[in-house]
Amino acid sequence: MNYQEKRREARQSASGALSFRIAGDNGTVEALLIDTSVHGFRASHGYARLSTGQEVFFQYGDVEGRARVIWTRILGGEVQSAFLVLVNGA
């Protein structure tokens, strides 16, 4: 397979529990942080209906903020999404 790298920022491996709430929704989604970059993060979760462009409010430890979904992919039973952080401390 010929894969062309499209990342603009280096990623750092990360781990730990992360939760997010979709803007306009009251439910909370529990997730696991996979990696971070200067302006975003990637997480594994079980919410397959998450779509590109949706905004979420997230919390990871004592860090919280607002982010936009960049992409979501479903591979087997695993759902992963990448997020662009819009505001820290929202």
C-alpha positions as CSV (number, residue, x, y, z in Angstrom):
1,M,0.0,0.0,0.0
2,N,1.3,3.4,-0.9
3,Y,0.3,5.8,1.9
4,Q,1.1,9.5,1.7
5,E,1.6,11.2,5.1
6,K,-0.8,14.2,5.4
7,R,-0.1,15.2,9.0
8,R,1.0,18.8,9.5
9,E,2.0,18.4,13.1
10,A,4.0,15.8,15.0
11,R,2.0,13.5,17.2
12,Q,3.0,12.4,20.7
13,S,1.6,9.1,22.1
14,A,-0.7,9.6,25.0
15,S,-3.1,7.6,27.1
16,G,-5.8,7.9,29.7
17,A,-9.5,8.4,30.0
18,L,-11.1,11.2,28.1
19,S,-14.8,12.2,28.0
20,F,-16.6,14.4,25.6
21,R,-20.1,15.8,25.1
22,I,-21.5,16.7,21.7
23,A,-22.6,20.3,21.5
24,G,-26.4,20.4,21.9
25,D,-26.5,17.0,23.5
26,N,-26.6,16.0,27.2
27,G,-25.0,12.6,26.9
28,T,-21.3,12.0,27.7
29,V,-19.1,9.7,25.7
30,E,-16.2,7.9,27.4
31,A,-13.1,7.6,25.3
32,L,-9.4,6.7,25.5
33,L,-6.8,9.2,24.4
34,I,-4.4,7.8,21.7
35,D,-2.2,10.7,20.8
36,T,-1.9,14.5,20.9
37,S,-0.5,17.2,18.7
38,V,0.0,21.0,19.2
39,H,-3.6,21.7,18.0
40,G,-5.5,18.5,18.5
41,F,-5.9,14.9,19.7
42,R,-7.1,11.5,18.6
43,A,-9.2,9.2,20.7
44,S,-10.8,5.7,20.6
45,H,-14.5,5.5,21.7
46,G,-17.7,3.7,21.0
47,Y,-19.9,6.4,19.5
48,A,-20.1,5.5,15.8
49,R,-22.4,8.3,14.9
50,L,-19.8,11.1,15.5
51,S,-19.5,13.1,12.2
52,T,-16.9,15.4,10.7
53,G,-17.6,19.0,11.7
54,Q,-19.5,18.3,14.9
55,E,-18.3,20.3,17.9
56,V,-17.7,18.6,21.3
57,F,-16.8,19.7,24.8
58,F,-14.0,17.5,26.1
59,Q,-12.3,16.8,29.4
60,Y,-9.0,15.0,30.0
61,G,-7.8,15.2,33.6
62,D,-7.9,18.8,34.5
63,V,-7.8,20.0,30.9
64,E,-11.1,20.9,29.3
65,G,-12.2,22.7,26.2
66,R,-14.1,22.7,22.9
67,A,-13.0,20.8,19.8
68,R,-14.2,20.0,16.2
69,V,-14.3,16.5,14.8
70,I,-11.9,16.3,11.8
71,W,-12.6,12.7,10.9
72,T,-14.1,9.5,12.3
73,R,-13.3,6.0,11.2
74,I,-14.7,2.6,12.1
75,L,-12.4,-0.4,11.9
76,G,-14.0,-3.6,13.1
77,G,-15.4,-2.8,16.4
78,E,-13.2,0.2,17.1
79,V,-14.2,3.8,16.5
80,Q,-11.5,6.5,16.3
81,S,-11.8,10.2,15.8
82,A,-9.4,13.1,15.4
83,F,-10.2,16.4,16.9
84,L,-9.0,20.0,16.4
85,V,-9.0,21.9,19.6
86,L,-10.9,25.2,19.2
87,V,-10.7,26.5,22.8
88,N,-8.9,25.3,25.9
89,G,-10.7,26.0,29.1
90,A,-14.2,26.3,27.6
